[in-house]
Amino acid sequence: MAIPLADKMRTALATAASSRLAACTLGLTVAAGALLAAPNAAFADFRVCNATQSLVGVAIGYRASTGWVTEGWWHIEASSCKTLIEGPLSSRYYYLYAEDADRGGRWDGPVNMCVAEREFKIAGAGDCFARGFQRAGFQEYDTREQSSWMVQLTDGPVNDGPAVTGAGTQ
């Protein structure tokens, strides 16, 4: 007995749908297996978290193979984090400068480096004014050779400590 055309189409569609579902399930299983195979794998990066209620502009300084570099501006919304450097950290020391875009004020330090009004990547840390840049005081962070580091900006001192804190992971 011949199978009606409509039944053949239903069977073909059901088989195709079953194959796609199996392929999707296999893809998700492989992806989940890759994540489970390395449960201790940490994401390596330099992150800044803004624990204030204001928009913050952040610049970072570091020593690259070609010399000193400063980069900015990352705009970090209130109560959020942003990755400034992706991947394992290649320097031991990083320098951070940040400004509160809403209320004024800044998180700074004693190490002078160059910044610009708009987005920038500046080679060299000296002669800022002569090269048409501004100078800002950056705070030094000793990552102790950690592969990842996080700095948290707060509204004020935390437990009689600084308004900026940093922590790393191996």
Residue frames as a rotation matrix with the C-alpha (Angstrom) as fourth column:
MET 1
0.584 0.812 0.000 0.00
0.812 -0.584 0.000 0.00
0.000 0.000 -1.000 0.00
ALA 2
-0.218 -0.657 0.721 1.38
0.628 -0.660 -0.412 3.43
0.747 0.363 0.557 -0.92
ILE 3
-0.234 0.067 -0.970 1.89
0.870 -0.431 -0.240 6.04
-0.434 -0.900 0.042 1.81
PRO 4
0.749 0.565 0.346 0.08
0.659 -0.689 -0.300 9.31
0.069 0.453 -0.889 1.04
LEU 5
0.057 -0.751 0.658 2.35
0.528 -0.537 -0.658 12.27
0.847 0.385 0.366 0.16
ALA 6
0.456 0.178 0.872 1.31
-0.502 -0.757 0.418 14.22
0.735 -0.628 -0.256 3.29
ASP 7
0.988 -0.098 0.117 2.43
-0.040 0.572 0.820 11.33
-0.147 -0.815 0.561 5.53
LYS 8
0.430 -0.882 0.192 5.81
0.857 0.332 -0.393 11.13
0.283 0.334 0.899 3.73
MET 9
0.060 -0.378 0.924 6.35
0.078 -0.921 -0.382 14.87
0.995 0.095 -0.026 4.29
ARG 10
0.763 0.260 0.592 5.43
-0.541 -0.244 0.805 14.61
0.354 -0.934 -0.045 8.00
THR 11
0.888 -0.459 -0.019 7.88
0.421 0.795 0.436 11.73
-0.185 -0.396 0.900 8.42
ALA 12
0.180 -0.852 0.491 10.67
0.780 -0.180 -0.599 13.61
0.599 0.491 0.632 6.60
LEU 13
0.221 -0.043 0.974 10.09
-0.290 -0.957 0.023 16.77
0.931 -0.288 -0.224 8.69
ALA 14
0.938 0.151 0.314 10.06
-0.342 0.236 0.910 14.81
0.063 -0.960 0.273 11.95
THR 15
0.663 -0.749 0.008 13.33
0.749 0.663 0.004 13.06
-0.009 0.003 1.000 11.00
ALA 16
0.023 -0.650 0.760 14.99
0.486 -0.657 -0.577 16.38
0.873 0.383 0.301 10.08
ALA 17
0.488 0.226 0.843 13.81
-0.520 -0.701 0.489 18.03
0.701 -0.677 -0.225 13.33
SER 18
0.991 -0.130 0.035 15.08
0.059 0.652 0.756 15.06
-0.121 -0.747 0.654 15.34
SER 19
0.355 -0.912 0.205 18.51
0.878 0.249 -0.409 15.33
0.322 0.325 0.889 13.63
ARG 20
0.038 -0.312 0.949 18.75
0.023 -0.949 -0.313 19.09
0.999 0.034 -0.028 14.36
LEU 21
0.780 0.302 0.548 17.78
-0.521 -0.169 0.836 18.51
0.345 -0.938 0.025 18.01
ALA 22
0.852 -0.517 -0.082 20.43
0.508 0.780 0.366 15.79
-0.125 -0.353 0.927 18.32
ALA 23
0.092 -0.847 0.524 23.08
0.732 -0.299 -0.612 18.08
0.675 0.440 0.592 16.76
CYS 24
0.233 0.064 0.970 22.15
-0.372 -0.916 0.149 20.95
0.899 -0.396 -0.189 19.13
THR 25
0.965 0.146 0.220 22.20
-0.259 0.362 0.895 18.62
0.051 -0.921 0.387 22.14
LEU 26
0.578 -0.816 -0.010 25.61
0.810 0.574 -0.120 17.30
0.104 0.062 0.993 21.10
GLY 27
0.002 -0.568 0.823 26.94
0.357 -0.768 -0.532 20.87
0.934 0.295 0.201 20.67
LEU 28
0.497 0.248 0.832 25.71
-0.610 -0.581 0.538 21.91
0.617 -0.775 -0.137 24.13
THR 29
0.989 -0.149 -0.024 27.11
0.129 0.748 0.651 18.72
-0.079 -0.647 0.758 25.67
VAL 30
0.277 -0.939 0.205 30.55
0.849 0.139 -0.510 19.36
0.450 0.316 0.835 24.12
ALA 31
0.001 -0.242 0.970 30.52
-0.086 -0.967 -0.241 23.00
0.996 -0.083 -0.022 25.30
ALA 32
0.765 0.327 0.555 29.47
-0.565 -0.072 0.822 22.01
0.308 -0.942 0.130 28.81
GLY 33
0.859 -0.491 -0.143 32.11
0.511 0.832 0.215 19.29
0.013 -0.258 0.966 28.86
ALA 34
0.055 -0.867 0.496 34.81
0.574 -0.379 -0.726 21.80
0.817 0.325 0.477 27.91
LEU 35
0.180 0.075 0.981 33.76
-0.556 -0.815 0.164 24.03
0.811 -0.575 -0.105 30.80
LEU 36
0.919 0.231 0.318 33.65
-0.393 0.482 0.784 21.13
0.028 -0.845 0.534 33.25
ALA 37
0.679 -0.714 -0.172 37.01
0.588 0.669 -0.454 19.79
0.439 0.207 0.874 32.09
ALA 38
-0.475 -0.852 0.221 38.70
0.550 -0.483 -0.681 22.93
0.687 -0.201 0.698 33.45
PRO 39
0.519 0.818 -0.248 36.71
0.711 -0.252 0.656 23.91
0.474 -0.517 -0.713 36.56
ASN 40
0.388 -0.427 -0.817 39.60
0.690 -0.453 0.565 25.87
-0.611 -0.783 0.119 38.06
ALA 41
-0.393 -0.521 0.758 40.38
0.895 -0.408 0.183 27.86
0.214 0.750 0.626 34.92
ALA 42
0.124 0.372 -0.920 40.19
0.588 -0.774 -0.234 31.53
-0.799 -0.512 -0.315 35.85
PHE 43
0.701 0.096 0.707 39.69
0.646 -0.506 -0.572 34.39
0.303 0.857 -0.416 33.46
ALA 44
-0.157 -0.844 -0.512 42.87
0.890 -0.346 0.297 36.46
-0.428 -0.409 0.806 33.50
ASP 45
0.156 0.214 0.964 42.46
0.679 -0.732 0.052 40.20
0.717 0.647 -0.260 33.14
PHE 46
-0.897 -0.282 -0.342 42.67
0.439 -0.666 -0.603 43.61
-0.057 -0.691 0.721 34.80
ARG 47
-0.063 0.969 0.241 39.18
0.745 -0.115 0.657 44.73
0.664 0.221 -0.714 35.84
VAL 48
-0.987 -0.085 0.135 37.89
-0.020 -0.772 -0.636 47.87
0.159 -0.630 0.760 37.50
CYS 49
-0.217 0.946 -0.241 34.61
0.880 0.297 0.371 47.83
0.422 -0.132 -0.897 39.40
ASN 50
-0.726 0.100 0.681 32.71
-0.166 -0.986 -0.033 51.02
0.668 -0.137 0.732 40.12
ALA 51
-0.459 0.535 -0.709 30.97
0.846 0.507 -0.166 50.63
0.271 -0.676 -0.685 43.49
THR 52
-0.874 0.174 -0.454 29.70
0.048 -0.898 -0.437 54.23
-0.484 -0.403 0.777 43.41
GLN 53
0.120 0.970 0.209 26.41
0.644 0.084 -0.761 55.62
-0.756 0.226 -0.615 42.17
SER 54
0.466 -0.054 -0.883 28.16
-0.453 -0.872 -0.186 57.79
-0.760 0.486 -0.431 39.54
LEU 55
0.950 -0.274 0.151 29.59
0.251 0.379 -0.891 57.31
0.187 0.884 0.429 36.07
VAL 56
0.518 -0.846 -0.126 33.39
-0.133 -0.225 0.965 57.04
-0.845 -0.483 -0.230 36.33
GLY 57
0.874 -0.378 -0.306 36.07
-0.335 -0.012 -0.942 57.60
0.353 0.926 -0.137 33.68
VAL 58
0.716 -0.610 0.340 39.18
-0.020 0.469 0.883 55.42
-0.698 -0.639 0.324 34.10
ALA 59
0.635 -0.647 -0.421 42.70
-0.622 -0.105 -0.776 55.50
0.458 0.755 -0.469 32.64
ILE 60
0.901 -0.382 0.204 45.40
0.174 0.751 0.637 52.88
-0.396 -0.539 0.743 33.08
GLY 61
0.489 -0.828 -0.273 49.18
-0.852 -0.387 -0.352 53.02
0.186 0.405 -0.895 32.81
TYR 62
0.833 -0.270 0.482 51.65
0.049 0.906 0.421 50.16
-0.550 -0.328 0.768 32.42
ARG 63
-0.093 -0.925 -0.369 55.09
-0.736 -0.186 0.651 49.28
-0.671 0.332 -0.663 31.13
ALA 64
0.934 0.351 0.070 54.95
-0.182 0.632 -0.753 47.56
-0.309 0.691 0.654 27.74
SER 65
0.427 -0.812 0.398 57.87
0.796 0.546 0.261 46.05
-0.429 0.205 0.880 25.81
THR 66
0.112 -0.335 0.935 58.23
0.774 -0.561 -0.294 49.40
0.623 0.757 0.196 23.99
GLY 67
-0.878 -0.417 0.235 58.12
0.174 -0.735 -0.655 51.53
0.446 -0.535 0.718 27.17
TRP 68
-0.758 0.590 -0.279 55.48
0.220 -0.171 -0.960 53.29
-0.614 -0.789 0.000 29.27
VAL 69
-0.727 0.636 0.260 51.91
0.260 -0.096 0.961 53.44
0.636 0.766 -0.095 27.94
THR 70
-0.749 0.653 -0.112 48.77
-0.052 -0.226 -0.973 55.14
-0.661 -0.723 0.203 29.26
GLU 71
-0.812 0.569 0.132 45.30
0.298 0.210 0.931 54.41
0.502 0.796 -0.340 27.88
GLY 72
-0.619 0.713 -0.328 41.84
0.290 -0.180 -0.940 55.80
-0.730 -0.677 -0.095 28.55
TRP 73
-0.648 0.359 0.671 39.02
-0.758 -0.218 -0.615 56.51
-0.074 -0.907 0.414 28.87
TRP 74
-0.715 0.555 -0.424 36.87
0.425 0.828 0.366 53.59
0.555 0.082 -0.828 29.91
HIS 75
-0.453 0.664 0.595 33.45
-0.762 -0.634 0.129 54.75
0.463 -0.395 0.794 31.04
ILE 76
-0.808 0.138 -0.573 32.20
0.340 0.903 -0.263 52.55
0.481 -0.407 -0.776 33.86
GLU 77
0.006 0.924 0.382 28.57
-0.222 -0.371 0.902 52.91
0.975 -0.090 0.203 34.86
ALA 78
-0.175 0.042 0.984 27.52
-0.972 -0.169 -0.165 52.94
0.160 -0.985 0.070 38.51
SER 79
0.172 0.236 0.956 27.62
-0.664 0.745 -0.064 49.54
-0.728 -0.624 0.285 40.24
SER 80
0.995 0.102 -0.001 29.31
-0.070 0.673 -0.736 47.77
-0.074 0.732 0.677 37.33
CYS 81
0.212 -0.961 0.176 32.71
0.021 0.184 0.983 46.45
-0.977 -0.205 0.060 36.24
LYS 82
0.932 -0.016 -0.362 34.75
-0.361 -0.109 -0.926 46.72
-0.025 0.994 -0.108 33.07
THR 83
0.538 -0.788 0.299 37.80
0.659 0.615 0.432 44.83
-0.525 -0.035 0.850 31.81
LEU 84
0.702 -0.371 -0.607 40.64
-0.476 -0.880 -0.013 47.18
-0.530 0.298 -0.794 30.90
ILE 85
-0.320 -0.819 -0.476 43.22
-0.947 0.281 0.152 44.55
0.009 0.500 -0.866 29.93
GLU 86
0.785 0.619 0.027 42.12
-0.616 0.784 -0.080 41.13
-0.071 0.046 0.996 28.66
GLY 87
0.609 -0.541 -0.581 44.26
0.077 0.769 -0.635 38.04
0.790 0.342 0.510 29.15
PRO 88
0.526 -0.479 -0.703 47.03
0.850 0.314 0.422 37.23
0.018 -0.820 0.573 31.61
LEU 89
0.971 -0.178 -0.158 48.78
-0.144 -0.968 0.205 40.32
-0.190 -0.176 -0.966 32.97
SER 90
0.619 -0.778 0.107 52.23
0.569 0.350 -0.744 40.85
0.542 0.522 0.659 31.52
SER 91
-0.222 -0.673 0.706 53.46
-0.174 -0.685 -0.708 43.51
0.959 -0.280 0.035 33.96
ARG 92
-0.476 0.020 -0.879 53.78
0.808 0.404 -0.428 43.40
0.347 -0.915 -0.208 37.72
TYR 93
-0.611 0.193 -0.768 52.85
0.401 -0.760 -0.511 47.07
-0.682 -0.620 0.387 38.24
TYR 94
-0.246 0.610 0.753 49.80
0.830 -0.269 0.489 48.83
0.501 0.745 -0.440 36.85
TYR 95
-0.913 -0.101 -0.394 48.74
0.286 -0.849 -0.445 52.43
-0.290 -0.519 0.804 37.46
LEU 96
-0.208 0.944 0.256 45.20
0.940 0.120 0.320 53.74
0.271 0.307 -0.912 37.69
TYR 97
-0.963 0.088 -0.256 43.58
-0.009 -0.955 -0.296 57.17
-0.271 -0.283 0.920 37.55
ALA 98
-0.409 0.890 0.203 39.81
0.868 0.311 0.388 57.72
0.282 0.335 -0.899 37.65
GLU 99
-0.978 0.185 0.095 37.41
-0.200 -0.962 -0.188 60.68
0.057 -0.203 0.978 37.66
ASP 100
-0.409 0.912 -0.023 33.82
0.651 0.273 -0.709 60.89
-0.640 -0.305 -0.705 38.87
ALA 101
-0.805 0.081 0.588 31.96
0.506 -0.426 0.751 62.23
0.311 0.901 0.302 35.84
ASP 102
0.159 0.981 0.115 28.82
0.674 -0.192 0.713 63.16
0.721 -0.036 -0.692 37.80
ARG 103
0.906 0.281 -0.317 30.03
0.417 -0.457 0.786 64.71
0.076 -0.844 -0.531 41.06
GLY 104
0.504 -0.821 0.270 33.64
-0.618 -0.561 -0.552 65.63
0.604 0.111 -0.789 40.31
GLY 105
0.492 -0.416 0.765 36.41
-0.671 0.379 0.637 64.20
-0.555 -0.827 -0.092 42.44
ARG 106
0.455 -0.418 -0.786 38.97
-0.643 0.456 -0.615 61.62
0.615 0.786 -0.062 41.47
TRP 107
0.895 -0.357 0.267 40.92
0.086 0.726 0.683 58.56
-0.437 -0.588 0.680 42.50
ASP 108
0.735 -0.678 -0.023 44.58
-0.301 -0.295 -0.907 59.40
0.608 0.673 -0.421 41.99
GLY 109
0.791 -0.556 -0.257 48.08
0.568 0.511 0.645 58.81
-0.227 -0.656 0.720 43.29
PRO 110
0.523 -0.658 -0.543 51.66
-0.120 -0.687 0.717 60.09
-0.844 -0.310 -0.438 43.28
VAL 111
-0.384 -0.705 0.596 52.86
0.504 0.381 0.775 58.69
-0.774 0.598 0.209 39.92
ASN 112
0.106 0.402 -0.910 52.55
-0.450 -0.796 -0.404 61.28
-0.887 0.452 0.097 37.14
MET 113
-0.592 -0.176 0.787 51.58
0.586 0.576 0.570 60.05
-0.553 0.798 -0.238 33.67
CYS 114
-0.922 0.177 -0.344 49.95
-0.348 -0.765 0.541 61.58
-0.167 0.619 0.768 30.60
VAL 115
-0.282 0.894 0.348 46.22
0.674 0.443 -0.592 61.67
-0.683 0.068 -0.727 29.79
ALA 116
-0.974 0.069 0.216 44.12
0.127 -0.626 0.770 63.36
0.189 0.777 0.601 27.12
GLU 117
-0.598 0.801 0.038 40.64
-0.733 -0.526 -0.432 64.88
-0.326 -0.286 0.901 26.99
ARG 118
0.489 0.771 -0.408 39.23
-0.872 0.445 -0.205 62.16
0.024 0.456 0.889 24.73
GLU 119
0.953 -0.105 0.285 40.01
0.076 0.991 0.111 58.49
-0.294 -0.084 0.952 24.14
PHE 120
0.507 -0.844 -0.173 43.78
-0.843 -0.444 -0.305 57.99
0.180 0.300 -0.937 24.05
LYS 121
0.856 -0.517 0.004 46.75
0.494 0.821 0.287 55.65
-0.151 -0.244 0.958 23.97
ILE 122
0.821 -0.558 0.121 49.93
-0.527 -0.821 -0.219 57.54
0.222 0.116 -0.968 24.78
ALA 123
0.565 -0.748 -0.348 53.47
0.658 0.663 -0.357 56.18
0.498 -0.027 0.867 24.52
GLY 124
-0.509 -0.836 0.207 55.78
0.452 -0.464 -0.762 57.61
0.733 -0.294 0.613 27.18
ALA 125
0.333 0.632 -0.700 55.01
0.919 -0.051 0.391 59.07
0.211 -0.773 -0.598 30.60
GLY 126
-0.247 -0.540 -0.804 57.11
0.712 -0.664 0.227 62.25
-0.657 -0.517 0.549 30.54
ASP 127
-0.943 -0.230 -0.241 56.85
0.064 -0.835 0.547 65.73
-0.327 0.500 0.802 29.01
CYS 128
-0.279 0.924 0.261 53.06
0.862 0.361 -0.357 65.56
-0.424 0.125 -0.897 28.99
PHE 129
0.439 0.509 -0.741 52.44
0.235 -0.861 -0.452 69.30
-0.867 0.025 -0.497 28.52
ALA 130
-0.339 -0.678 -0.652 55.15
-0.524 -0.440 0.729 69.72
-0.781 0.589 -0.207 25.86
ARG 131
-0.979 -0.019 0.203 53.54
0.136 0.681 0.719 66.90
-0.152 0.732 -0.664 23.85
GLY 132
-0.646 0.762 0.048 50.05
-0.532 -0.494 0.688 68.43
0.547 0.419 0.725 24.09
PHE 133
-0.087 0.597 -0.797 48.70
0.438 0.742 0.508 66.18
0.895 -0.305 -0.326 26.84
GLN 134
0.483 0.247 0.840 47.62
-0.659 -0.529 0.535 66.71
0.576 -0.812 -0.093 30.43
ARG 135
-0.633 -0.695 -0.341 49.32
-0.208 0.577 -0.790 65.22
0.746 -0.429 -0.510 33.46
ALA 136
0.532 0.792 0.299 47.51
-0.602 0.106 0.791 63.20
0.595 -0.601 0.534 36.11
GLY 137
-0.449 -0.653 0.610 48.62
-0.893 0.300 -0.336 61.40
0.037 -0.695 -0.718 39.26
PHE 138
0.257 0.478 -0.840 48.14
-0.478 0.818 0.320 57.63
0.840 0.319 0.439 39.00
GLN 139
0.413 -0.061 0.909 47.93
-0.851 0.328 0.409 55.17
-0.323 -0.943 0.083 41.89
GLU 140
-0.426 -0.671 -0.607 50.33
-0.801 0.592 -0.092 52.22
0.421 0.447 -0.789 41.66
TYR 141
0.691 0.587 0.422 49.09
-0.699 0.690 0.186 48.63
-0.182 -0.423 0.887 42.02
ASP 142
-0.533 -0.845 -0.048 51.58
-0.846 0.529 0.066 45.86
-0.030 0.076 -0.997 42.67
THR 143
0.474 0.788 -0.394 49.87
-0.816 0.560 0.139 42.77
0.330 0.256 0.909 41.28
ARG 144
0.016 -0.574 0.819 52.63
-0.759 0.526 0.383 40.56
-0.650 -0.628 -0.428 42.72
GLU 145
-0.813 -0.426 -0.397 52.81
-0.576 0.488 0.656 38.76
-0.086 0.762 -0.642 39.36
GLN 146
-0.280 0.810 0.515 49.20
0.052 0.548 -0.835 37.60
-0.959 -0.207 -0.196 39.61
SER 147
-0.826 0.001 0.564 47.58
0.552 0.209 0.807 36.72
-0.117 0.978 -0.173 36.28
SER 148
-0.025 0.891 0.453 44.42
0.637 -0.335 0.694 38.65
0.770 0.305 -0.560 37.16
TRP 149
-0.852 -0.246 -0.463 43.69
0.516 -0.548 -0.659 41.79
-0.092 -0.800 0.593 39.19
MET 150
0.097 0.929 0.357 40.56
0.766 -0.299 0.570 43.70
0.636 0.218 -0.740 40.19
VAL 151
-0.950 -0.305 -0.074 40.33
0.291 -0.767 -0.572 47.25
0.117 -0.565 0.817 41.55
GLN 152
0.031 0.995 -0.097 37.17
0.957 -0.001 0.292 48.50
0.290 -0.102 -0.952 43.23
LEU 153
-0.804 -0.192 0.562 36.38
0.125 -0.980 -0.156 52.22
0.581 -0.055 0.812 43.30
THR 154
-0.104 0.767 -0.634 34.23
0.980 0.186 0.064 53.32
0.167 -0.615 -0.771 46.24
ASP 155
0.612 0.467 0.638 32.68
0.385 -0.881 0.275 56.59
0.691 0.077 -0.719 47.41
GLY 156
0.549 -0.426 0.719 34.93
-0.743 -0.643 0.186 56.88
0.384 -0.636 -0.670 50.44
PRO 157
-0.544 -0.836 0.065 37.41
-0.754 0.454 -0.474 55.05
0.367 -0.307 -0.878 52.62
VAL 158
0.504 0.629 -0.592 36.43
-0.293 0.769 0.569 51.48
0.813 -0.113 0.571 53.50
ASN 159
0.877 -0.122 -0.465 37.19
0.460 0.494 0.738 50.62
0.139 -0.861 0.489 57.16
ASP 160
0.716 -0.586 -0.379 39.73
-0.204 -0.695 0.689 53.45
-0.667 -0.417 -0.618 57.44
GLY 161
-0.152 -0.752 0.642 41.43
0.622 0.432 0.653 52.22
-0.768 0.498 0.402 54.25
PRO 162
-0.889 -0.247 -0.385 41.69
-0.117 -0.691 0.713 53.79
-0.442 0.679 0.586 50.80
ALA 163
0.101 0.959 -0.266 38.70
-0.567 -0.164 -0.807 54.51
-0.817 0.233 0.527 48.57
VAL 164
0.437 -0.068 -0.897 40.34
-0.813 0.397 -0.426 52.26
0.385 0.915 0.119 45.99
THR 165
0.204 -0.372 0.906 41.10
-0.595 0.687 0.416 48.63
-0.777 -0.624 -0.082 46.72
GLY 166
0.149 -0.219 -0.964 42.78
-0.921 0.324 -0.216 45.95
0.360 0.920 -0.153 44.63
ALA 167
0.193 -0.084 0.978 42.92
-0.533 0.828 0.176 42.18
-0.824 -0.555 0.114 44.73
GLY 168
-0.197 -0.346 -0.918 44.39
-0.968 0.218 0.125 39.51
0.157 0.913 -0.378 42.49
THR 169
0.729 0.362 0.582 44.01
-0.422 0.906 -0.034 35.82
-0.539 -0.221 0.813 41.70
GLN 170
-0.400 -0.916 0.042 46.54
-0.575 0.286 0.767 33.28
-0.714 0.283 -0.641 40.49
